[in-house]
């Protein structure tokens, strides 16, 4: 980032004045020195470098993943609660300036303490074995810290959008959730045990046939998701500052994320069979088909999960849908594309991917086995299952919209999620207890039960839900 984003950033400077007071600047190093001295007193002589290294990791995790995430989460919400955010929204600050000011300004004191912990960490790493690995881990920790803060601010902005009519927003539940999310990064960084650590022995892994150490792969994945988190944060800040966003980058994220994750297929049992036989021409063609199947499935799954997450966190107001329907009626497609909710766009994208998956499976459909796997069986059971999942998603999104458009309940989304819990949890449990698993096809997508049995129940339910919503629109004279 350009230094000008910090030097000429009034939001960043405001946070510096608030956070970096003289007393706090003195207090942080004093506390950290005392902690180091206490930890040194508890070890034998000669192990000071190792203890300093470990203690630095712990302090960094507490200051950045814990405390820093809490600060980042509350940065925007506190402005709402103090009723000062509307004044900032009316300023001429650029979205990038506001984003940088909030992301790094609200956590500047945390990074001040983390910088001291990192200094001790890197200094001690040069006196310990695996220096290069430890340095890589430290840099990855910094990126993960920024990622955790960016995601936390994204979540807080989504909460603000959903609760804009409230005078006060409770920050505690969402802050605890974000802190737990950031603390989960510890398992990828610090060698707590042989199961959770990605860095013990730094084993090699395969990504699209490229052999990489797991630490390098973790660094690449962290950089990828950090980049997209900053893009998402930028777009949300733009929206808060009354700018209009196009959802194109969201689709690009889903595609690029699927491409990134698909590369790990070589580490699965099926992937090993492919890569161990790369000299065989038949296996090369099978490998391509396998990766295409996986890429399309990852795109589809990502779009479906995004639709569910966003429908829960986004505003579902009736007037907004009226505007969309009028745009569609008057063929104002450019405005429709700009205003369309992301959860609807996710469903449309999932439908396109499902169509491409179906065409590819029916046209290619190779009856070839890779070990115990058969691409024929994948396409035979996969196509009905993918279509069923899509139709159930249409039904579920319809339930959310119907509850929000029809009911007067204050917690419409909670009521909709209760309905889904009945459909996806309670009824399947009851069906299992009654030993009548055929009922499951009416409520959840179950692969391997035949195309008609798998697809017809969700198709009927999706059609009913679309009809109910259309009747709701008609009764409100929405199409007039």
C-alpha positions in Angstrom: 0.0 0.0 0.0 1.1 3.5 -0.7 2.5 5.5 2.3 0.1 8.3 1.3 -2.8 6.1 2.3 -1.5 6.5 5.9 0.1 10.0 5.8 -2.8 11.8 4.2 -5.5 9.7 5.9 -7.6 11.7 8.4 -9.4 8.6 9.7 -6.0 6.9 10.3 -4.7 10.0 12.0 -7.8 10.3 14.2 -7.4 6.7 15.4 -3.7 7.3 16.2 -4.6 10.3 18.4 -7.2 8.2 20.2 -5.2 5.0 20.5 -1.6 6.0 20.9 -1.6 8.1 24.0 1.6 8.6 25.9 0.5 6.4 28.8 -0.5 3.6 26.5 2.7 3.8 24.6 4.7 3.3 27.8 2.4 0.7 29.3 2.6 -1.8 26.4 6.4 -2.4 26.4 6.5 -2.4 30.2 3.9 -5.2 30.4 5.6 -7.2 27.6 9.1 -6.9 29.2 7.6 -8.1 32.5 6.0 -11.1 30.7 9.3 -12.0 29.1 11.1 -11.8 32.4 8.6 -14.0 34.1 8.8 -16.6 31.3 12.7 -16.5 31.4 12.6 -17.1 35.1 10.6 -20.3 34.6 13.2 -22.0 32.3 16.6 -23.4 32.6 19.6 -21.3 31.4 20.4 -21.8 27.8 16.8 -22.0 26.6 16.1 -18.3 26.6 15.9 -18.0 22.8 13.4 -20.9 22.5 11.3 -19.5 25.3 11.4 -16.0 23.9 10.3 -17.4 20.5 7.4 -19.3 21.9 6.3 -16.5 24.2 6.3 -14.1 21.3 4.0 -16.4 19.4 1.6 -16.5 22.3 1.6 -12.7 22.8 1.1 -12.1 19.1 -1.9 -14.4 19.0 -3.5 -12.7 22.0 -2.8 -9.2 20.9 -3.7 -9.6 17.2 -6.0 -12.6 16.8 -7.9 -11.9 20.1 -7.8 -8.3 21.2 -7.1 -6.9 17.8 -10.0 -8.8 16.2 -12.3 -7.4 18.9 -11.1 -3.9 18.2 -11.6 -4.3 14.4 -15.1 -5.8 14.8 -16.3 -2.9 16.9 -14.7 -0.1 14.9 -17.7 0.6 12.6 -20.4 -0.6 15.1 -19.2 1.8 17.7 -19.6 4.7 15.2 -23.2 3.6 14.7 -23.9 3.3 18.4 -22.3 6.7 19.0 -24.2 8.2 16.1 -21.1 9.6 14.4 -21.1 7.3 11.4 -23.6 9.3 9.3 -21.3 12.3 9.6 -18.4 10.3 8.2 -20.5 8.9 5.4 -21.2 12.4 4.2 -17.5 13.3 4.0 -15.5 13.2 0.8 -13.2 10.5 1.9 -12.4 7.9 -0.7 -13.5 4.3 0.1 -9.9 3.1 0.1 -8.9 5.9 2.6 -11.8 5.0 4.9 -11.0 1.3 4.6 -7.3 1.7 5.5 -8.1 4.1 8.3 -10.6 1.7 9.9 -8.6 -1.5 9.2 -5.3 -0.3 10.5 -6.3 2.7 12.6 -8.7 0.9 14.9 -6.0 -1.8 15.6 -2.9 0.5 15.6 -2.3 -0.1 19.3 -2.5 -3.8 18.8 0.0 -3.7 15.9 2.2 -1.5 18.1 2.4 -4.3 20.7 2.5 -7.0 18.0 5.5 -5.3 16.4 7.5 -5.7 19.6 6.5 -9.4 19.9 7.5 -9.9 16.2 10.9 -8.2 16.7 11.7 -10.6 19.5 10.3 -13.5 17.5 12.4 -12.9 14.4 15.5 -12.1 16.4 15.3 -15.3 18.3 14.4 -17.3 15.2 17.9 -16.6 13.8 19.4 -18.5 16.7 17.2 -21.5 16.4 16.9 -24.4 14.0 14.6 -24.1 10.9 15.2 -20.3 10.7 13.7 -20.0 7.2 10.5 -21.9 8.3 10.1 -19.7 11.3 10.5 -16.5 9.3 7.9 -17.8 6.8 5.6 -18.6 9.7 6.0 -15.1 11.1 5.2 -13.4 7.8 2.2 -15.7 7.4 1.0 -14.8 10.9 1.1 -11.1 10.0 -1.0 -11.7 6.8 -3.5 -13.9 8.8 -3.8 -11.1 11.4 -4.8 -8.6 8.7 -7.1 -11.2 7.2 -8.8 -11.8 10.5 -9.3 -8.1 11.0 -10.6 -7.6 7.5 -13.1 -10.4 7.8 -14.3 -9.1 11.2 -15.0 -5.6 9.7 -16.8 -7.3 6.8 -19.0 -9.1 9.2 -19.6 -6.0 11.3 -20.6 -4.1 8.1 -23.1 -6.8 7.2 -24.6 -6.6 10.7 -24.9 -2.8 10.3 -26.7 -3.2 6.9 -29.1 -5.6 8.4 -29.8 -3.6 11.6 -29.6 0.0 10.3 -33.0 0.8 11.7 -31.8 0.1 15.3 -30.4 2.8 17.5 -28.0 0.5 19.2 -26.3 -2.7 18.0 -25.1 -5.3 20.5 -21.4 -5.8 19.6 -20.6 -8.6 22.1 -22.0 -11.7 20.2 -20.6 -10.8 16.9 -17.2 -9.8 18.4 -16.9 -13.1 20.2 -17.7 -15.0 17.0 -15.1 -13.0 15.1 -12.5 -13.5 17.8 -13.1 -17.3 17.8 -12.7 -17.2 14.0 -9.4 -15.4 14.2 -8.1 -17.6 17.0 -8.7 -20.7 14.8 -5.7 -19.5 12.7 -3.4 -20.5 15.5 -3.8 -24.2 14.5 -2.2 -23.3 11.1 0.7 -21.5 12.6 2.0 -22.7 15.9 3.1 -26.3 16.4 0.6 -27.1 19.2 0.3 -30.8 18.2 1.0 -33.0 15.3 -2.6 -32.9 14.1 -3.4 -29.2 14.0 -0.1 -27.8 12.9 0.6 -27.3 9.2 4.3 -26.7 9.9 5.6 -29.7 11.8 8.2 -31.3 9.6 6.9 -29.0 6.8 5.8 -32.0 4.6 5.5 -31.6 0.8 2.1 -31.4 -0.9 0.9 -31.3 -4.5 -1.0 -28.5 -6.2 -1.8 -29.1 -9.9 1.2 -31.3 -10.1 3.5 -28.7 -8.5 5.3 -30.0 -5.4 5.2 -27.4 -2.6 5.9 -27.4 1.1 2.8 -27.0 3.2 4.1 -23.8 4.7 4.5 -22.3 1.2 1.0 -23.5 0.2 -0.5 -22.0 3.4 1.3 -18.7 2.6 -0.2 -18.8 -0.9 -3.7 -19.5 0.3 -3.4 -16.8 3.0 -2.3 -14.3 0.4 -5.2 -15.3 -1.9 -7.9 -15.0 0.7 -6.4 -11.8 2.2 -6.5 -10.2 -1.3 -10.2 -11.1 -1.7 -11.0 -10.1 1.8 -9.6 -6.6 1.1 -11.6 -6.4 -2.1 -14.8 -7.4 -0.3 -14.1 -4.9 2.5 -13.5 -2.2 -0.1 -16.8 -2.9 -1.9 -18.7 -2.9 1.4 -17.2 0.4 2.4 -18.1 1.8 -1.0 -21.6 0.7 -0.4 -21.7 2.4 3.0 -20.4 5.6 1.3 -23.3 5.5 -1.1 -21.3 4.2 -4.1 -23.0 1.7 -6.5 -21.2 -1.6 -6.9 -21.4 -4.2 -9.6 -21.4 -7.9 -8.5 -18.9 -9.1 -11.2 -16.0 -9.5 -8.8 -18.1 -11.8 -6.6 -18.5 -14.3 -9.5 -14.8 -14.0 -10.2 -14.0 -14.8 -6.6 -16.2 -18.0 -6.7 -14.4 -19.1 -9.9 -10.9 -18.3 -8.7 -11.6 -19.9 -5.3 -12.8 -23.1 -7.0 -9.7 -23.1 -9.2 -7.4 -22.7 -6.2 -9.0 -25.5 -4.1 -9.3 -27.9 -7.1 -5.5 -28.0 -7.3 -5.4 -29.9 -4.0 -7.3 -32.8 -5.6 -3.9 -34.5 -6.3 -3.6 -35.1 -2.6 -6.8 -37.2 -2.4 -6.9 -40.9 -3.0 -8.3 -40.5 -6.5 -5.7 -37.8 -7.3 -2.8 -40.0 -6.3 -3.9 -42.7 -8.7 -3.9 -40.1 -11.5 -0.5 -38.5 -10.7 1.1 -41.9 -10.3 0.2 -42.7 -13.9 0.8 -39.5 -15.7 2.9 -41.2 -18.3 -0.2 -43.1 -19.5 -2.0 -41.1 -22.2 -5.4 -42.5 -21.0 -4.7 -41.3 -17.5 -3.9 -37.8 -18.7 -7.3 -37.5 -20.3 -9.0 -39.0 -17.2 -7.1 -36.5 -15.1 -8.4 -33.6 -17.1 -12.0 -34.9 -16.8 -11.6 -35.4 -13.1 -10.3 -31.9 -12.6 -13.1 -30.4 -14.6 -15.7 -32.3 -12.6 -14.1 -31.1 -9.4 -13.8 -27.5 -10.5 -17.4 -27.4 -11.5 -18.5 -29.0 -8.2 -16.4 -26.5 -6.2 -18.0 -23.6 -8.1 -21.4 -25.0 -7.5 -20.9 -25.7 -3.8 -19.3 -22.3 -3.2 -22.3 -20.5 -4.9 -24.8 -22.5 -2.9 -23.1 -21.9 0.4 -22.7 -18.2 -0.5 -26.5 -17.9 -1.3 -27.4 -19.4 2.1 -24.9 -17.2 4.0 -25.9 -14.0 2.3 -29.7 -14.6 2.5 -29.2 -14.8 6.3 -27.1 -11.7 6.6 -28.6 -9.4 3.9 -31.6 -7.2 3.9 -34.7 -8.7 2.3 -37.1 -5.8 1.9 -40.2 -6.0 -0.2 -39.8 -2.5 -1.8 -36.3 -3.6 -3.1 -37.9 -6.5 -4.8 -40.6 -4.3 -6.3 -37.8 -2.2 -7.8 -36.1 -5.3 -9.2 -39.4 -6.6 -10.7 -40.1 -3.2 -12.3 -36.6 -3.1 -13.8 -37.1 -6.6 -15.3 -40.5 -5.6 -16.6 -39.0 -2.6 -18.4 -35.9 -4.5 -19.5 -33.6 -2.2 -17.6 -31.0 -5.0 -17.4 -28.0 -2.8 -16.5 -29.7 -1.4 -13.4 -31.1 -4.9 -12.6 -27.6 -6.4 -12.7 -26.3 -3.6 -10.4 -29.2 -3.9 -7.9 -29.7 -7.7 -7.9 -29.1 -9.3 -4.4 -26.0 -11.4 -4.2 -27.9 -14.4 -3.0 -30.1 -14.3 -6.1 -27.0 -13.9 -8.3 -25.4 -16.9 -6.4 -28.4 -19.0 -7.3 -28.3 -18.0 -10.9 -24.6 -18.7 -11.1 -25.1 -22.1 -9.4 -27.8 -22.8 -12.0 -25.4 -22.0 -14.8 -22.7 -24.2 -13.3 -25.2 -27.0 -12.8 -26.2 -26.8 -16.5 -22.5 -26.9 -17.6 -21.9 -29.8 -15.3 -24.9 -31.7 -16.7 -23.9 -31.1 -20.3 -20.3 -32.1 -19.6 -21.3 -35.2 -17.8 -23.8 -36.3 -20.4 -21.5 -35.6 -23.4 -18.2 -36.9 -22.0 -19.4 -39.4 -19.5 -16.3 -41.7 -19.7 -16.9 -45.2 -18.3 -13.4 -45.5 -16.9 -12.2 -46.4 -13.5 -9.4 -44.8 -11.4 -8.7 -47.3 -8.7 -12.0 -47.7 -6.9 -13.5 -44.6 -8.5 -15.5 -44.4 -11.7 -16.2 -41.2 -13.6 -19.3 -42.9 -15.0 -20.7 -43.4 -11.6 -19.7 -39.8 -10.7 -21.7 -38.4 -13.6 -24.6 -40.8 -13.2 -25.3 -40.0 -9.6 -23.7 -36.5 -9.6 -26.0 -34.8 -12.1 -29.4 -35.6 -10.3 -27.8 -34.8 -7.0 -26.5 -31.4 -8.2 -29.9 -30.5 -9.7 -31.7 -31.6 -6.5 -29.4 -29.4 -4.3 -30.0 -26.5 -6.6 -33.8 -27.0 -6.4 -33.8 -27.3 -2.7 -31.7 -24.1 -2.5 -34.4 -22.4 -4.6 -37.0 -23.6 -2.1 -35.1 -22.5 0.9 -34.3 -19.0 -0.5 -38.0 -18.8 -1.3 -38.9 -19.7 2.4 -36.6 -16.9 3.6 -38.2 -14.4 1.2 -41.8 -15.5 1.9 -41.3 -15.2 5.7 -39.7 -11.8 5.4 -42.3 -10.5 2.9 -45.4 -12.0 4.7 -44.8 -12.3 8.4 -44.8 -9.4 10.8 -42.4 -11.1 13.1 -39.4 -9.2 14.3 -37.1 -12.1 13.8 -38.2 -13.3 10.4 -34.8 -14.9 9.6 -34.9 -16.8 12.8 -38.3 -18.2 12.0 -37.1 -19.2 8.5 -34.1 -21.0 9.9 -36.4 -22.8 12.3 -38.4 -24.1 9.3 -35.2 -25.2 7.6 -34.0 -26.9 10.8 -37.3 -28.9 10.8 -36.9 -29.8 7.2 -33.2 -30.7 7.3 -32.7 -32.0 10.9 -35.9 -33.1 12.7 -37.7 -34.8 9.9 -34.7 -36.8 8.7 -34.0 -37.9 12.3 -37.6 -39.0 12.6 -37.5 -40.8 9.3 -34.3 -42.6 10.4 -36.0 -43.6 13.7 -38.9 -45.0 11.8 -36.6 -46.9 9.4 -38.3 -45.2 6.4 -35.5 -43.6 4.6 -37.5 -43.1 1.5 -39.1 -40.0 3.2 -35.6 -38.4 3.2 -35.9 -37.7 -0.6 -38.8 -35.4 0.1 -36.7 -33.1 2.3 -33.0 -33.5 1.5 -30.8 -34.3 -1.5 -29.7 -38.0 -1.3 -27.4 -39.2 -4.0 -27.7 -42.7 -5.6 -31.5 -43.1 -5.4 -32.3 -42.7 -9.1 -32.7 -39.5 -11.1 -36.5 -39.2 -10.8 -36.7 -39.9 -7.1 -33.9 -37.5 -6.4 -35.1 -34.6 -8.6 -38.9 -34.6 -8.6 -39.6 -33.8 -4.9 -37.4 -30.7 -4.8 -38.7 -29.6 -8.2 -42.3 -29.7 -7.0 -41.4 -27.9 -3.7 -39.3 -25.2 -5.6 -42.2 -24.7 -8.0 -44.7 -24.3 -5.1 -42.5 -21.8 -3.4 -42.1 -19.7 -6.6 -45.9 -19.8 -7.1 -46.5 -18.7 -3.5 -44.0 -15.8 -3.9 -45.6 -14.8 -7.2 -49.0 -14.7 -5.6 -47.6 -12.5 -2.9 -46.3 -10.1 -5.5 -49.7 -10.1 -7.3 -51.7 -9.4 -4.2 -49.5 -6.4 -3.6 -50.0 -5.2 -7.2 -46.2 -5.5 -7.6 -46.4 -6.1 -11.3 -48.7 -3.2 -12.1 
